[in-house]
């Protein structure tokens, strides 16, 4: 993004398909006080511009782990609704192609397995951008990475 600031709307201009890491879903559902305003803006732009979200099935594991540990069935159901029964979000199972791309990305960028699966899913699905809060993804070529915590990304 450089030193100039852009709004989320500007950052998502001409994006038709955006990949999501798990953290944006958690920020949205659990109303994270620091990132909720930005992620709400992201969802507004996505709905307004009739974009679609792609995420890895890894997001199901990562979002449901805490509700299961806490016995919070209500929160688990909210995540299921968002990730599995939502017309905007397409949760993609790990295919052989995604697994192979993830292996290549792990080897090249020394990514952890879940991170490699997330970004491989976005790349293999043809995403124009990938939304995360993990700067490790900025090293990866093949998709434009948007970091929620980047001060130059404005709500």
C-alpha positions as CSV (number, residue, x, y, z in Angstrom):
1,X,0.0,0.0,0.0
2,X,3.0,2.3,0.4
3,X,2.8,5.5,2.4
4,X,-0.4,6.9,1.0
5,X,-3.7,6.0,2.6
6,X,-6.6,4.3,0.9
7,X,-10.1,3.5,2.0
8,X,-11.3,0.0,2.1
9,X,-13.7,0.8,-0.8
10,X,-10.7,2.0,-2.8
11,X,-8.6,-1.0,-1.8
12,X,-11.3,-3.4,-3.0
13,X,-12.0,-1.5,-6.2
14,X,-12.2,-4.0,-9.1
15,X,-12.0,-6.9,-6.8
16,X,-14.7,-9.5,-7.5
17,X,-13.4,-12.3,-5.3
18,X,-11.6,-11.8,-2.0
19,X,-9.9,-14.5,0.1
20,X,-10.3,-14.3,3.8
21,X,-7.9,-15.6,6.5
22,X,-9.7,-16.6,9.7
23,X,-9.1,-13.5,11.7
24,X,-11.5,-11.2,9.8
25,X,-14.3,-13.6,10.6
26,X,-13.5,-13.7,14.3
27,X,-13.2,-9.9,14.4
28,X,-16.6,-9.5,12.7
29,X,-18.5,-12.1,14.8
30,X,-17.0,-11.3,18.1
31,X,-17.0,-7.6,17.5
32,X,-13.4,-7.0,18.2
33,X,-13.2,-3.4,19.4
34,X,-10.0,-2.6,17.5
35,X,-10.9,-4.2,14.1
36,X,-14.7,-4.4,14.1
37,X,-15.2,-1.0,12.4
38,X,-12.8,-1.9,9.5
39,X,-14.2,-5.4,9.1
40,X,-17.8,-4.0,9.1
41,X,-16.7,-1.6,6.3
42,X,-15.2,-4.5,4.4
43,X,-18.5,-6.5,4.6
44,X,-20.4,-3.4,3.5
45,X,-18.3,-2.9,0.4
46,X,-18.5,-6.7,-0.4
47,X,-22.3,-6.6,-0.1
48,X,-22.6,-3.3,-2.0
49,X,-20.3,-4.4,-4.9
50,X,-21.8,-7.9,-4.9
51,X,-18.4,-9.5,-4.3
52,X,-17.8,-13.0,-3.0
53,X,-15.6,-14.3,-0.2
54,X,-13.5,-17.4,-0.4
55,X,-12.0,-19.0,2.6
56,X,-10.3,-22.3,3.4
57,X,-12.1,-25.0,5.4
58,X,-9.3,-24.4,7.8
59,X,-11.3,-21.3,8.9
60,X,-14.0,-23.7,10.2
61,X,-11.5,-25.4,12.4
62,X,-10.0,-22.2,13.6
63,X,-13.3,-20.4,14.3
64,X,-15.0,-23.4,16.0
65,X,-12.1,-24.4,18.3
66,X,-12.8,-21.7,21.0
67,X,-16.6,-22.1,21.1
68,X,-16.1,-25.9,21.4
69,X,-13.6,-25.5,24.2
70,X,-15.9,-23.1,26.0
71,X,-19.0,-25.1,25.4
72,X,-20.5,-22.1,23.5
73,X,-22.9,-23.7,21.1
74,X,-24.6,-20.4,20.2
75,X,-21.2,-18.9,19.0
76,X,-20.4,-22.1,17.2
77,X,-23.7,-21.9,15.3
78,X,-23.1,-18.2,14.4
79,X,-19.7,-19.3,12.8
80,X,-21.4,-22.2,11.0
81,X,-24.0,-19.8,9.6
82,X,-21.4,-17.4,8.4
83,X,-19.0,-19.9,7.0
84,X,-21.2,-22.8,5.8
85,X,-24.7,-21.3,5.0
86,X,-24.0,-17.9,3.7
87,X,-24.4,-16.9,0.0
88,X,-21.5,-14.5,0.1
89,X,-19.0,-16.9,1.7
90,X,-17.7,-19.9,-0.1
91,X,-15.7,-22.2,2.2
92,X,-13.5,-24.4,0.1
93,X,-12.4,-27.9,1.1
94,X,-8.7,-28.7,0.7
95,X,-8.3,-30.3,-2.7
96,X,-5.2,-32.0,-4.1
97,X,-4.4,-28.8,-6.1
98,X,-4.7,-26.6,-3.0
99,X,-2.6,-29.0,-1.0
100,X,0.1,-29.0,-3.7
101,X,0.1,-25.2,-4.0
102,X,0.2,-25.0,-0.2
103,X,3.3,-27.2,-0.2
104,X,5.0,-25.0,-2.8
105,X,4.2,-21.9,-0.7
106,X,5.4,-23.5,2.5
107,X,8.7,-24.4,0.8
108,X,9.2,-21.0,-0.8
109,X,8.0,-18.7,2.0
110,X,8.4,-21.0,5.1
111,X,4.7,-20.6,6.0
112,X,3.0,-22.6,8.7
113,X,0.6,-25.2,7.3
114,X,-2.7,-23.4,8.1
115,X,-1.3,-20.1,6.6
116,X,-0.2,-22.0,3.5
117,X,-3.6,-23.6,3.1
118,X,-5.4,-20.3,3.5
119,X,-3.3,-18.4,0.9
120,X,-3.2,-21.5,-1.5
121,X,-7.0,-21.6,-1.4
122,X,-7.2,-17.9,-2.3
123,X,-4.7,-18.3,-5.2
124,X,-6.2,-21.5,-6.5
125,X,-9.7,-19.9,-6.4
126,X,-8.6,-16.9,-8.4
127,X,-9.0,-14.3,-5.7
128,X,-8.1,-10.8,-6.6
129,X,-7.2,-9.9,-3.0
130,X,-6.6,-11.7,0.4
131,X,-7.7,-10.1,3.7
132,X,-5.8,-10.9,6.8
133,X,-4.1,-9.4,9.8
134,X,-1.0,-11.5,9.6
135,X,1.9,-9.7,7.9
136,X,3.6,-13.0,7.0
137,X,1.3,-13.1,3.9
138,X,2.9,-9.9,2.5
139,X,5.8,-12.0,1.4
140,X,3.6,-14.2,-0.9
141,X,3.3,-13.5,-4.6
142,X,0.2,-14.4,-6.6
143,X,-2.5,-12.3,-4.8
144,X,-2.7,-8.8,-3.4
145,X,-2.6,-9.0,0.4
146,X,-4.6,-6.5,2.5
147,X,-3.6,-6.2,6.2
148,X,-6.4,-4.9,8.4
149,X,-4.0,-3.5,10.9
150,X,-2.2,-1.5,8.2
151,X,-2.6,2.2,9.2
152,X,-2.8,3.2,5.6
153,X,-6.0,1.1,5.2
154,X,-8.8,3.4,6.3
155,X,-12.4,2.4,7.1
